[in-house]
Amino acid sequence: LELQATGIELDLQKTKDGRIVIFHDKNIDKHSNGTGKISDYTYNELLDLDFGSWYDKRYRNEKIVLFEDFAKEFFPKKLTFAIELKQEGIEKETLEIIKKYATHDNIYITSFEYKVLEDMRKIDSNIKLSWLIEEKINEDNIDKILKINGTQICPKAEETTKSDIELANKNGLRVRLWGIFNENIMRQVYKLDIDGMTVNFPDKLKELMEENTNGW
């Protein structure tokens, strides 16, 4: 927020004792002083681990964050939230927390796993769904996301063209891009008709938006 981000993307996984926490990787080895998977630990066991020192010693003993604590703190803010479910079986609990704290509907459930989105749609007819895809946008994946009344399709930035986006838009879908690993990619895709992009340097994106008059 200090870097003027207009949205937050986060990844959810379930602990051994069924708590929903925010964590991206399959294993915790690189980003903590523990080893293994989130599901190998109870929430209290994870609290004993240091999730900050890997990045900088200033963040030594940073604790893992419960999704509910995040929702309580950030959902009242006027931000876009892209909530990626990294596994099946957490749809119901995730939705319950969203409904408990959401103050607006600018919240998207995202996943690379189509079944996760399919299952989420079965329990809620209104939540916005965004499908993260490894392949290019095509008729088949457009048909699949439309089948579950999805809102966005989200391909990798470097592999997305203007015609891909036009195809999605023609079918009533918006596009958000991932995989913006550097500023060059950011500048290339900024010219496209997209909903947004997931970046680790929102301050640089903000500068680019201010340079142009066609910002989102």
KOLVEX-326653 format. One record per residue (C-alpha): residue number from 1; x, y, z. Coordinates in steps of 0.1 Angstrom, whole numbers. Example, Ala and Ser with C-alpha at 12.3 -4.5 7.8 and 13.67 -1.06 7.14 Angstrom:
SITE   pos       u       v       w
SITE     1     123     -45      78
SITE     2     137     -11      71
This chain:
SITE   pos       u       v       w
SITE     1       0       0       0
SITE     2      29      23       7
SITE     3      40      16     -29
SITE     4       5      27     -40
SITE     5      -7      -8     -51
SITE     6     -43      -8     -61
SITE     7     -48     -45     -54
SITE     8     -33     -75     -36
SITE     9     -28    -110     -48
SITE    10     -24    -138     -23
SITE    11     -22    -176     -22
SITE    12     -41    -198       3
SITE    13     -32    -233      17
SITE    14     -45    -254      46
SITE    15     -26    -264      76
SITE    16     -26    -299      91
SITE    17     -53    -288     116
SITE    18     -75    -271      89
SITE    19     -65    -234      93
SITE    20     -63    -213      61
SITE    21     -30    -195      58
SITE    22     -13    -173      32
SITE    23      17    -190      15
SITE    24      27    -194     -21
SITE    25      52    -222     -25
SITE    26      46    -260     -24
SITE    27      73    -263       3
SITE    28      83    -239      30
SITE    29     121    -246      28
SITE    30     131    -215       8
SITE    31     110    -190      28
SITE    32     113    -202      64
SITE    33     136    -221      87
SITE    34     114    -252      84
SITE    35     111    -279      58
SITE    36      82    -297      41
SITE    37      47    -285      32
SITE    38      22    -263      50
SITE    39       0    -293      54
SITE    40      27    -311      74
SITE    41      23    -286     103
SITE    42      -5    -274     126
SITE    43     -10    -236     127
SITE    44       7    -234     161
SITE    45      37    -253     148
SITE    46      40    -229     119
SITE    47      40    -200     144
SITE    48      72    -213     158
SITE    49      89    -209     125
SITE    50     107    -178     111
SITE    51      91    -167      78
SITE    52     110    -134      74
SITE    53     148    -139      77
SITE    54     151    -154      43
SITE    55     142    -120      28
SITE    56     161     -97      52
SITE    57     173     -98      88
SITE    58     149     -69      95
SITE    59     121     -93      92
SITE    60     135    -120     115
SITE    61     108    -140     132
SITE    62      80    -128     109
SITE    63      51    -151     114
SITE    64      29    -168      89
SITE    65      -5    -151      84
SITE    66     -40    -165      88
SITE    67     -62    -157      59
SITE    68     -89    -146      83
SITE    69     -66    -121     100
SITE    70     -56    -107      66
SITE    71     -93    -104      56
SITE    72    -102     -86      88
SITE    73     -74     -61      82
SITE    74     -75     -55      45
SITE    75    -110     -63      31
SITE    76    -125     -30      43
SITE    77    -100     -12      21
SITE    78    -109      -1     -15
SITE    79     -86     -26     -32
SITE    80     -89     -54     -57
SITE    81     -82     -88     -42
SITE    82     -71    -118     -63
SITE    83     -73    -148     -40
SITE    84     -55    -179     -54
SITE    85     -65    -213     -40
SITE    86     -35    -236     -42
SITE    87     -54    -267     -34
SITE    88     -88    -284     -35
SITE    89    -110    -286      -4
SITE    90    -106    -251       9
SITE    91    -133    -235     -11
SITE    92    -161    -234      15
SITE    93    -139    -221      44
SITE    94    -124    -194      21
SITE    95    -158    -183      10
SITE    96    -171    -181      46
SITE    97    -142    -158      55
SITE    98    -148    -136      24
SITE    99    -184    -132      32
SITE   100    -177    -124      68
SITE   101    -154     -95      61
SITE   102    -160     -83      25
SITE   103    -172     -48      21
SITE   104    -173     -48     -17
SITE   105    -174     -74     -45
SITE   106    -140     -65     -61
SITE   107    -128     -99     -50
SITE   108    -117    -127     -74
SITE   109    -112    -163     -66
SITE   110     -83    -175     -88
SITE   111     -67    -209     -94
SITE   112     -47    -229    -119
SITE   113     -69    -258    -110
SITE   114    -101    -257    -130
SITE   115    -119    -280    -106
SITE   116    -113    -256     -77
SITE   117    -132    -229     -96
SITE   118    -158    -254    -107
SITE   119    -164    -264     -70
SITE   120    -164    -228     -59
SITE   121    -192    -220     -84
SITE   122    -212    -249     -71
SITE   123    -214    -234     -37
SITE   124    -217    -197     -47
SITE   125    -233    -184     -79
SITE   126    -220    -148     -76
SITE   127    -183    -148     -65
SITE   128    -160    -137     -94
SITE   129    -139    -164    -108
SITE   130    -105    -160    -126
SITE   131     -88    -190    -143
SITE   132     -50    -189    -143
SITE   133     -37    -207    -174
SITE   134      -3    -218    -185
SITE   135     -13    -220    -222
SITE   136     -24    -192    -245
SITE   137     -60    -180    -246
SITE   138     -80    -202    -270
SITE   139    -115    -212    -278
SITE   140    -114    -243    -255
SITE   141    -103    -225    -223
SITE   142    -127    -197    -231
SITE   143    -155    -222    -233
SITE   144    -145    -238    -200
SITE   145    -144    -206    -180
SITE   146    -177    -194    -195
SITE   147    -193    -227    -186
SITE   148    -188    -218    -149
SITE   149    -197    -182    -155
SITE   150    -162    -169    -149
SITE   151    -152    -133    -151
SITE   152    -115    -133    -161
SITE   153     -90    -155    -179
SITE   154     -54    -150    -167
SITE   155     -26    -161    -191
SITE   156      12    -156    -188
SITE   157      21    -121    -199
SITE   158      49    -130    -223
SITE   159      28    -153    -243
SITE   160      -3    -130    -247
SITE   161     -10    -110    -278
SITE   162     -35     -83    -287
SITE   163     -55    -108    -307
SITE   164     -57    -132    -277
SITE   165     -72    -105    -256
SITE   166     -96     -95    -284
SITE   167    -108    -131    -285
SITE   168    -114    -132    -248
SITE   169    -132     -98    -248
SITE   170    -153    -108    -278
SITE   171    -166    -137    -256
SITE   172    -173    -114    -226
SITE   173    -142    -122    -206
SITE   174    -117     -98    -192
SITE   175     -80    -105    -190
SITE   176     -55    -102    -161
SITE   177     -19    -112    -167
SITE   178       7    -129    -145
SITE   179      44    -135    -149
SITE   180      55     -99    -151
SITE   181      90    -106    -139
SITE   182     106     -73    -150
SITE   183      98     -38    -161
SITE   184     103     -46    -198
SITE   185      75     -71    -198
SITE   186      54     -46    -177
SITE   187      58     -19    -203
SITE   188      50     -42    -232
SITE   189      17     -55    -218
SITE   190       6     -22    -204
SITE   191      -4     -12    -239
SITE   192     -29     -40    -241
SITE   193     -65     -39    -231
SITE   194     -63     -57    -198
SITE   195     -79     -55    -164
SITE   196     -45     -55    -147
SITE   197     -14     -74    -140
SITE   198       3     -90    -110
SITE   199      36     -74    -102
SITE   200      61     -73     -74
SITE   201      69     -36     -80
SITE   202      37     -17     -79
SITE   203      56      16     -75
SITE   204      71      11    -110
SITE   205      37       3    -124
SITE   206      23      34    -107
SITE   207      50      55    -124
SITE   208      41      40    -158
SITE   209       4      48    -153
SITE   210      13      84    -145
SITE   211      34      86    -176
SITE   212       4      77    -197
SITE   213     -31      91    -199
SITE   214     -47      57    -206
SITE   215     -42      43    -171
SITE   216     -67      19    -156
